[in-house]
Amino acid sequence: MRIHNVGMLISESRINTVCFFMYPEFIQLMDDDIVSLTGLIAIIVDKTFIDDTRKAGIHVLSLSLYLLTQCQLKLRYSKTSLAQTLDYMALAKHNRAELLLIDQLVSKFTEQKIQKYISSTDT
C-alpha cells in the first residue's frame, strides 16, 4: 500500500510541488535523521535557514520515499523491494525540476542507506 502511495505521488505532477515546511514546531515530530540534517544545514550552511520558509521545506514525495525506505529497512524487506524504491527515487528526481536543499540531502542519504543495506546483505 505504501508503495502505491509513492507511485501516485510520482504520477501526479501537481502533487510534486507540495512542500512540507520545517517549522520548529514540526521539526520535533520528525525522524532523528531528518532533524539532524535540518540542524546541520542551519548550523553550517545558513543560519537563517529555519526562519525562511522558502528554504526550509521538503517535498512530500521526498519525505514519502524516505519514510517508505525507513519502513522497508526496519521490516527487513527484500533487496528487490529496496531496488524498486531506488528506481522510484530516480524517477522522482527526474520528474522534478526544482529540488530544495533538504530534498537533495534526504534523497542522497536515503539512496546511501539503501545501497549500504543491499551491499551488507550480499556478504
LODO-725654 format. One record per atom (N, C-alpha, C): residue in three letters; residue number from 1; x, y, z. Coordinates in steps of 0.001 Angstrom, whole numbers. Layout:
<martors>
+---------+-----+---------+---------+---------+
! residuo ! num !      px !      py !      pz !
+---------+-----+---------+---------+---------+
!     ALA ! NUM !       X !       Y !       Z !
...
+---------+-----+---------+---------+---------+
</martors>
This chain:
<martors>
+---------+-----+---------+---------+---------+
! residuo ! num !      px !      py !      pz !
+---------+-----+---------+---------+---------+
!     MET !   1 !     824 !   -1205 !       0 !
!     MET !   1 !       0 !       0 !       0 !
!     MET !   1 !     863 !    1261 !       0 !
!     ARG !   2 !    1938 !    1272 !     800 !
!     ARG !   2 !    2797 !    2453 !     851 !
!     ARG !   2 !    3451 !    2714 !    -495 !
!     ILE !   3 !    3853 !    1631 !   -1179 !
!     ILE !   3 !    4475 !    1786 !   -2487 !
!     ILE !   3 !    3474 !    2367 !   -3476 !
!     HIS !   4 !    2220 !    1966 !   -3371 !
!     HIS !   4 !    1164 !    2514 !   -4218 !
!     HIS !   4 !    1059 !    4024 !   -4008 !
!     ASN !   5 !    1137 !    4486 !   -2767 !
!     ASN !   5 !    1049 !    5922 !   -2471 !
!     ASN !   5 !    2202 !    6686 !   -3111 !
!     VAL !   6 !    3406 !    6129 !   -3046 !
!     VAL !   6 !    4562 !    6783 !   -3665 !
!     VAL !   6 !    4378 !    6834 !   -5177 !
!     GLY !   7 !    3888 !    5743 !   -5768 !
!     GLY !   7 !    3626 !    5727 !   -7209 !
!     GLY !   7 !    2621 !    6785 !   -7610 !
!     MET !   8 !    1606 !    6980 !   -6798 !
!     MET !   8 !     606 !    8007 !   -7072 !
!     MET !   8 !    1240 !    9398 !   -7002 !
!     LEU !   9 !    2101 !    9624 !   -6006 !
!     LEU !   9 !    2756 !   10926 !   -5884 !
!     LEU !   9 !    3650 !   11221 !   -7079 !
!     ILE !  10 !    4324 !   10196 !   -7585 !
!     ILE !  10 !    5204 !   10388 !   -8737 !
!     ILE !  10 !    4388 !   10729 !   -9984 !
!     SER !  11 !    3269 !   10061 !  -10164 !
!     SER !  11 !    2480 !   10265 !  -11386 !
!     SER !  11 !    1688 !   11566 !  -11375 !
!     GLU !  12 !    1372 !   12099 !  -10236 !
!     GLU !  12 !     597 !   13339 !  -10143 !
!     GLU !  12 !    1531 !   14539 !  -10150 !
!     SER !  13 !    1651 !   15208 !  -11273 !
!     SER !  13 !    2597 !   16320 !  -11392 !
!     SER !  13 !    2232 !   17489 !  -10478 !
!     ARG !  14 !     966 !   17707 !  -10239 !
!     ARG !  14 !     587 !   18837 !   -9376 !
!     ARG !  14 !     943 !   18568 !   -7918 !
!     ILE !  15 !     990 !   17296 !   -7525 !
!     ILE !  15 !    1338 !   16955 !   -6147 !
!     ILE !  15 !    2837 !   17092 !   -5917 !
!     ASN !  16 !    3634 !   16956 !   -6971 !
!     ASN !  16 !    5085 !   17030 !   -6834 !
!     ASN !  16 !    5569 !   18370 !   -6315 !
!     THR !  17 !    4737 !   19395 !   -6384 !
!     THR !  17 !    5163 !   20708 !   -5931 !
!     THR !  17 !    4772 !   20977 !   -4474 !
!     VAL !  18 !    4035 !   20080 !   -3851 !
!     VAL !  18 !    3594 !   20284 !   -2474 !
!     VAL !  18 !    4779 !   20096 !   -1532 !
!     CYS !  19 !    4947 !   21062 !    -641 !
!     CYS !  19 !    6057 !   21019 !     310 !
!     CYS !  19 !    5543 !   20943 !    1733 !
!     PHE !  20 !    6336 !   20321 !    2546 !
!     PHE !  20 !    6105 !   20300 !    3989 !
!     PHE !  20 !    7166 !   21209 !    4581 !
!     PHE !  21 !    6745 !   22283 !    5229 !
!     PHE !  21 !    7704 !   23254 !    5744 !
!     PHE !  21 !    8175 !   22860 !    7130 !
!     MET !  22 !    9463 !   23021 !    7339 !
!     MET !  22 !   10125 !   22564 !    8555 !
!     MET !  22 !   10081 !   23647 !    9640 !
!     TYR !  23 !    8888 !   23998 !   10046 !
!     TYR !  23 !    8759 !   24936 !   11143 !
!     TYR !  23 !    9294 !   24287 !   12413 !
!     PRO !  24 !    9844 !   25078 !   13330 !
!     PRO !  24 !   10388 !   24493 !   14565 !
!     PRO !  24 !    9389 !   23609 !   15312 !
!     GLU !  25 !    8111 !   23945 !   15223 !
!     GLU !  25 !    7099 !   23139 !   15896 !
!     GLU !  25 !    6981 !   21742 !   15277 !
!     PHE !  26 !    7259 !   21633 !   13987 !
!     PHE !  26 !    7153 !   20343 !   13299 !
!     PHE !  26 !    8437 !   19536 !   13374 !
!     ILE !  27 !    9565 !   20207 !   13465 !
!     ILE !  27 !   10846 !   19507 !   13458 !
!     ILE !  27 !   10931 !   18503 !   14593 !
!     GLN !  28 !   10408 !   18859 !   15747 !
!     GLN !  28 !   10481 !   17941 !   16885 !
!     GLN !  28 !    9661 !   16671 !   16663 !
!     LEU !  29 !    8772 !   16669 !   15696 !
!     LEU !  29 !    7962 !   15495 !   15389 !
!     LEU !  29 !    8586 !   14615 !   14299 !
!     MET !  30 !    9667 !   15086 !   13715 !
!     MET !  30 !   10281 !   14380 !   12598 !
!     MET !  30 !   11228 !   13289 !   13075 !
!     ASP !  31 !   11608 !   12446 !   12149 !
!     ASP !  31 !   12577 !   11382 !   12355 !
!     ASP !  31 !   13935 !   11992 !   12749 !
!     ASP !  32 !   14718 !   11269 !   13532 !
!     ASP !  32 !   16006 !   11780 !   14005 !
!     ASP !  32 !   16935 !   12185 !   12867 !
!     ASP !  33 !   16963 !   11401 !   11801 !
!     ASP !  33 !   17854 !   11711 !   10683 !
!     ASP !  33 !   17460 !   13017 !   10000 !
!     ILE !  34 !   16177 !   13249 !    9826 !
!     ILE !  34 !   15700 !   14493 !    9204 !
!     ILE !  34 !   16025 !   15681 !   10110 !
!     VAL !  35 !   15831 !   15508 !   11404 !
!     VAL !  35 !   16145 !   16576 !   12358 !
!     VAL !  35 !   17634 !   16902 !   12310 !
!     SER !  36 !   18462 !   15869 !   12255 !
!     SER !  36 !   19910 !   16087 !   12199 !
!     SER !  36 !   20314 !   16820 !   10925 !
!     LEU !  37 !   19768 !   16411 !    9794 !
!     LEU !  37 !   20085 !   17091 !    8533 !
!     LEU !  37 !   19652 !   18556 !    8573 !
!     THR !  38 !   18472 !   18798 !    9094 !
!     THR !  38 !   17971 !   20176 !    9195 !
!     THR !  38 !   18859 !   21009 !   10106 !
!     GLY !  39 !   19248 !   20433 !   11234 !
!     GLY !  39 !   20131 !   21145 !   12166 !
!     GLY !  39 !   21485 !   21442 !   11562 !
!     LEU !  40 !   22060 !   20483 !   10841 !
!     LEU !  40 !   23360 !   20709 !   10201 !
!     LEU !  40 !   23283 !   21818 !    9162 !
!     ILE !  41 !   22199 !   21839 !    8399 !
!     ILE !  41 !   22030 !   22908 !    7413 !
!     ILE !  41 !   21958 !   24256 !    8124 !
!     ALA !  42 !   21185 !   24310 !    9190 !
!     ALA !  42 !   21016 !   25572 !    9918 !
!     ALA !  42 !   22332 !   26045 !   10517 !
!     ILE !  43 !   23138 !   25118 !   11006 !
!     ILE !  43 !   24399 !   25490 !   11659 !
!     ILE !  43 !   25485 !   25810 !   10645 !
!     ILE !  44 !   25648 !   24946 !    9658 !
!     ILE !  44 !   26795 !   25054 !    8756 !
!     ILE !  44 !   26523 !   25933 !    7544 !
!     VAL !  45 !   25397 !   25741 !    6906 !
!     VAL !  45 !   25150 !   26404 !    5630 !
!     VAL !  45 !   24548 !   27788 !    5794 !
!     ASP !  46 !   23444 !   27864 !    6524 !
!     ASP !  46 !   22689 !   29115 !    6548 !
!     ASP !  46 !   22001 !   29266 !    7898 !
!     LYS !  47 !   22417 !   30244 !    8656 !
!     LYS !  47 !   21859 !   30434 !    9996 !
!     LYS !  47 !   20390 !   30857 !    9974 !
!     THR !  48 !   19920 !   31416 !    8870 !
!     THR !  48 !   18521 !   31854 !    8765 !
!     THR !  48 !   17653 !   30793 !    8097 !
!     PHE !  49 !   18196 !   29612 !    7938 !
!     PHE !  49 !   17516 !   28542 !    7199 !
!     PHE !  49 !   16122 !   28262 !    7738 !
!     ILE !  50 !   15985 !   28064 !    9030 !
!     ILE !  50 !   14701 !   27704 !    9631 !
!     ILE !  50 !   13710 !   28858 !    9556 !
!     ASP !  51 !   14206 !   30092 !    9616 !
!     ASP !  51 !   13315 !   31251 !    9597 !
!     ASP !  51 !   12731 !   31537 !    8220 !
!     ASP !  52 !   13392 !   31094 !    7177 !
!     ASP !  52 !   12950 !   31375 !    5817 !
!     ASP !  52 !   12190 !   30164 !    5279 !
!     THR !  53 !   10867 !   30264 !    5214 !
!     THR !  53 !   10048 !   29115 !    4817 !
!     THR !  53 !   10260 !   28718 !    3355 !
!     ARG !  54 !   10799 !   29629 !    2544 !
!     ARG !  54 !   11078 !   29259 !    1156 !
!     ARG !  54 !   12239 !   28273 !    1076 !
!     LYS !  55 !   13114 !   28294 !    2065 !
!     LYS !  55 !   14273 !   27400 !    2076 !
!     LYS !  55 !   14015 !   26145 !    2890 !
!     ALA !  56 !   13282 !   26272 !    3959 !
!     ALA !  56 !   13138 !   25175 !    4927 !
!     ALA !  56 !   11923 !   24326 !    4623 !
!     GLY !  57 !   11944 !   23690 !    3473 !
!     GLY !  57 !   10840 !   22821 !    3106 !
!     GLY !  57 !   11348 !   21557 !    2463 !
!     ILE !  58 !   10514 !   20543 !    2496 !
!     ILE !  58 !   10829 !   19283 !    1837 !
!     ILE !  58 !    9591 !   18869 !    1058 !
!     HIS !  59 !    9795 !   18424 !    -171 !
!     HIS !  59 !    8665 !   17966 !    -970 !
!     HIS !  59 !    8064 !   16711 !    -341 !
!     VAL !  60 !    6766 !   16600 !    -428 !
!     VAL !  60 !    6058 !   15459 !     153 !
!     VAL !  60 !    6574 !   14149 !    -442 !
!     LEU !  61 !    6894 !   14157 !   -1718 !
!     LEU !  61 !    7401 !   12948 !   -2363 !
!     LEU !  61 !    8735 !   12515 !   -1765 !
!     SER !  62 !    9644 !   13445 !   -1540 !
!     SER !  62 !   10944 !   13104 !    -937 !
!     SER !  62 !   10761 !   12540 !     460 !
!     LEU !  63 !    9899 !   13157 !    1227 !
!     LEU !  63 !    9633 !   12680 !    2583 !
!     LEU !  63 !    8974 !   11298 !    2545 !
!     SER !  64 !    8060 !   11092 !    1617 !
!     SER !  64 !    7391 !    9793 !    1490 !
!     SER !  64 !    8378 !    8694 !    1107 !
!     LEU !  65 !    9277 !    8987 !     187 !
!     LEU !  65 !   10283 !    7995 !    -206 !
!     LEU !  65 !   11217 !    7664 !     957 !
!     TYR !  66 !   11579 !    8669 !    1708 !
!     TYR !  66 !   12427 !    8440 !    2878 !
!     TYR !  66 !   11705 !    7548 !    3898 !
!     LEU !  67 !   10455 !    7876 !    4197 !
!     LEU !  67 !    9698 !    7098 !    5184 !
!     LEU !  67 !    9430 !    5680 !    4686 !
!     LEU !  68 !    9171 !    5531 !    3392 !
!     LEU !  68 !    8996 !    4204 !    2809 !
!     LEU !  68 !   10266 !    3375 !    3001 !
!     THR !  69 !   11398 !    3980 !    2726 !
!     THR !  69 !   12679 !    3290 !    2892 !
!     THR !  69 !   12902 !    2897 !    4342 !
!     GLN !  70 !   12607 !    3807 !    5253 !
!     GLN !  70 !   12779 !    3501 !    6677 !
!     GLN !  70 !   11927 !    2287 !    7074 !
!     CYS !  71 !   10695 !    2260 !    6604 !
!     CYS !  71 !    9819 !    1115 !    6902 !
!     CYS !  71 !   10386 !    -168 !    6310 !
!     GLN !  72 !   10830 !    -101 !    5070 !
!     GLN !  72 !   11373 !   -1289 !    4422 !
!     GLN !  72 !   12614 !   -1803 !    5155 !
!     LEU !  73 !   13456 !    -894 !    5597 !
!     LEU !  73 !   14675 !   -1310 !    6301 !
!     LEU !  73 !   14351 !   -1913 !    7670 !
!     LYS !  74 !   13458 !   -1284 !    8383 !
!     LYS !  74 !   13106 !   -1794 !    9712 !
!     LYS !  74 !   12383 !   -3132 !    9653 !
!     LEU !  75 !   11588 !   -3331 !    8599 !
!     LEU !  75 !   10850 !   -4579 !    8442 !
!     LEU !  75 !   11632 !   -5615 !    7635 !
!     ARG !  76 !   12868 !   -5283 !    7283 !
!     ARG !  76 !   13775 !   -6189 !    6560 !
!     ARG !  76 !   13168 !   -6714 !    5254 !
!     TYR !  77 !   12727 !   -5763 !    4452 !
!     TYR !  77 !   12188 !   -6116 !    3136 !
!     TYR !  77 !   13301 !   -6689 !    2267 !
!     SER !  78 !   12929 !   -7326 !    1196 !
!     SER !  78 !   13900 !   -7935 !     292 !
!     SER !  78 !   14686 !   -6865 !    -463 !
!     LYS !  79 !   15828 !   -7298 !   -1006 !
!     LYS !  79 !   16642 !   -6394 !   -1813 !
!     LYS !  79 !   15868 !   -5938 !   -3051 !
!     THR !  80 !   14994 !   -6775 !   -3546 !
!     THR !  80 !   14192 !   -6426 !   -4726 !
!     THR !  80 !   13283 !   -5231 !   -4429 !
!     SER !  81 !   12648 !   -5242 !   -3271 !
!     SER !  81 !   11780 !   -4120 !   -2881 !
!     SER !  81 !   12575 !   -2836 !   -2731 !
!     LEU !  82 !   13746 !   -2955 !   -2122 !
!     LEU !  82 !   14585 !   -1767 !   -1947 !
!     LEU !  82 !   15121 !   -1262 !   -3289 !
!     ALA !  83 !   15420 !   -2169 !   -4191 !
!     ALA !  83 !   15862 !   -1763 !   -5529 !
!     ALA !  83 !   14727 !   -1032 !   -6254 !
!     GLN !  84 !   13495 !   -1488 !   -6052 !
!     GLN !  84 !   12343 !    -810 !   -6650 !
!     GLN !  84 !   12207 !     603 !   -6075 !
!     THR !  85 !   12466 !     752 !   -4791 !
!     THR !  85 !   12421 !    2075 !   -4175 !
!     THR !  85 !   13499 !    2979 !   -4761 !
!     LEU !  86 !   14691 !    2420 !   -5022 !
!     LEU !  86 !   15740 !    3198 !   -5692 !
!     LEU !  86 !   15284 !    3659 !   -7076 !
!     ASP !  87 !   14577 !    2793 !   -7779 !
!     ASP !  87 !   14037 !    3166 !   -9092 !
!     ASP !  87 !   13029 !    4308 !   -8957 !
!     TYR !  88 !   12170 !    4217 !   -7952 !
!     TYR !  88 !   11211 !    5300 !   -7702 !
!     TYR !  88 !   11942 !    6613 !   -7402 !
!     MET !  89 !   13018 !    6516 !   -6647 !
!     MET !  89 !   13772 !    7725 !   -6309 !
!     MET !  89 !   14377 !    8360 !   -7560 !
!     ALA !  90 !   14920 !    7534 !   -8436 !
!     ALA !  90 !   15494 !    8055 !   -9678 !
!     ALA !  90 !   14409 !    8689 !  -10540 !
!     LEU !  91 !   13266 !    8047 !  -10624 !
!     LEU !  91 !   12149 !    8584 !  -11400 !
!     LEU !  91 !   11651 !    9895 !  -10804 !
!     ALA !  92 !   11549 !    9954 !   -9494 !
!     ALA !  92 !   11093 !   11178 !   -8826 !
!     ALA !  92 !   12071 !   12324 !   -9055 !
!     LYS !  93 !   13359 !   12022 !   -8988 !
!     LYS !  93 !   14374 !   13046 !   -9198 !
!     LYS !  93 !   14319 !   13565 !  -10629 !
!     HIS !  94 !   14064 !   12676 !  -11565 !
!     HIS !  94 !   13986 !   13056 !  -12975 !
!     HIS !  94 !   12745 !   13902 !  -13268 !
!     ASN !  95 !   11645 !   13644 !  -12573 !
!     ASN !  95 !   10381 !   14334 !  -12835 !
!     ASN !  95 !   10307 !   15724 !  -12216 !
!     ARG !  96 !   11174 !   16021 !  -11277 !
!     ARG !  96 !   11110 !   17330 !  -10616 !
!     ARG !  96 !   12248 !   18220 !  -11077 !
!     ALA !  97 !   11909 !   19420 !  -11477 !
!     ALA !  97 !   12926 !   20363 !  -11923 !
!     ALA !  97 !   13644 !   20989 !  -10731 !
!     GLU !  98 !   12889 !   21337 !   -9719 !
!     GLU !  98 !   13460 !   22049 !   -8569 !
!     GLU !  98 !   13517 !   21121 !   -7364 !
!     LEU !  99 !   14715 !   20951 !   -6848 !
!     LEU !  99 !   14881 !   20208 !   -5611 !
!     LEU !  99 !   15374 !   21177 !   -4542 !
!     LEU ! 100 !   14701 !   21188 !   -3426 !
!     LEU ! 100 !   15128 !   22013 !   -2313 !
!     LEU ! 100 !   16355 !   21387 !   -1665 !
!     LEU ! 101 !   17070 !   22161 !    -868 !
!     LEU ! 101 !   18297 !   21666 !    -242 !
!     LEU ! 101 !   18036 !   20415 !     596 !
!     ILE ! 102 !   16979 !   20441 !    1396 !
!     ILE ! 102 !   16673 !   19272 !    2216 !
!     ILE ! 102 !   16302 !   18088 !    1328 !
!     ASP ! 103 !   15588 !   18334 !     241 !
!     ASP ! 103 !   15261 !   17264 !    -712 !
!     ASP ! 103 !   16528 !   16580 !   -1212 !
!     GLN ! 104 !   17483 !   17381 !   -1618 !
!     GLN ! 104 !   18727 !   16835 !   -2142 !
!     GLN ! 104 !   19432 !   15975 !   -1094 !
!     LEU ! 105 !   19529 !   16498 !     117 !
!     LEU ! 105 !   20228 !   15773 !    1182 !
!     LEU ! 105 !   19487 !   14510 !    1603 !
!     VAL ! 106 !   18179 !   14616 !    1747 !
!     VAL ! 106 !   17392 !   13449 !    2154 !
!     VAL ! 106 !   17429 !   12386 !    1061 !
!     SER ! 107 !   17342 !   12793 !    -201 !
!     SER ! 107 !   17395 !   11828 !   -1302 !
!     SER ! 107 !   18734 !   11111 !   -1339 !
!     LYS ! 108 !   19806 !   11854 !   -1226 !
!     LYS ! 108 !   21141 !   11248 !   -1245 !
!     LYS ! 108 !   21332 !   10330 !     -34 !
!     PHE ! 109 !   20908 !   10784 !    1118 !
!     PHE ! 109 !   21019 !    9997 !    2340 !
!     PHE ! 109 !   20227 !    8692 !    2228 !
!     THR ! 110 !   19027 !    8785 !    1682 !
!     THR ! 110 !   18168 !    7605 !    1514 !
!     THR ! 110 !   18793 !    6619 !     534 !
!     GLU ! 111 !   19294 !    7126 !    -575 !
!     GLU ! 111 !   19958 !    6260 !   -1552 !
!     GLU ! 111 !   21137 !    5525 !    -913 !
!     GLN ! 112 !   21924 !    6244 !    -130 !
!     GLN ! 112 !   23082 !    5629 !     520 !
!     GLN ! 112 !   22670 !    4575 !    1538 !
!     LYS ! 113 !   21582 !    4828 !    2262 !
!     LYS ! 113 !   21094 !    3834 !    3220 !
!     LYS ! 113 !   20677 !    2548 !    2515 !
!     ILE ! 114 !   19972 !    2697 !    1402 !
!     ILE ! 114 !   19531 !    1524 !     645 !
!     ILE ! 114 !   20737 !     764 !      94 !
!     GLN ! 115 !   21669 !    1481 !    -511 !
!     GLN ! 115 !   22844 !     830 !   -1087 !
!     GLN ! 115 !   23683 !     139 !     -18 !
!     LYS ! 116 !   23799 !     756 !    1135 !
!     LYS ! 116 !   24548 !     135 !    2233 !
!     LYS ! 116 !   23849 !   -1140 !    2702 !
!     TYR ! 117 !   22540 !   -1094 !    2810 !
!     TYR ! 117 !   21769 !   -2276 !    3242 !
!     TYR ! 117 !   21897 !   -3410 !    2215 !
!     ILE ! 118 !   21761 !   -3066 !     954 !
!     ILE ! 118 !   21857 !   -4081 !    -107 !
!     ILE ! 118 !   23248 !   -4710 !    -108 !
!     SER ! 119 !   24279 !   -3887 !       7 !
!     SER ! 119 !   25642 !   -4439 !     -27 !
!     SER ! 119 !   25977 !   -5229 !    1233 !
!     SER ! 120 !   25386 !   -4847 !    2365 !
!     SER ! 120 !   25674 !   -5597 !    3604 !
!     SER ! 120 !   24963 !   -6946 !    3642 !
!     THR ! 121 !   23865 !   -7078 !    2923 !
!     THR ! 121 !   23168 !   -8360 !    2896 !
!     THR ! 121 !   23746 !   -9297 !    1837 !
!     ASP ! 122 !   24631 !   -8768 !     981 !
!     ASP ! 122 !   25280 !   -9606 !     -26 !
!     ASP ! 122 !   26340 !  -10510 !     600 !
!     THR ! 123 !   26933 !  -10056 !    1692 !
!     THR ! 123 !   28025 !  -10823 !    2285 !
!     THR ! 123 !   27546 !  -11839 !    3276 !
+---------+-----+---------+---------+---------+
</martors>
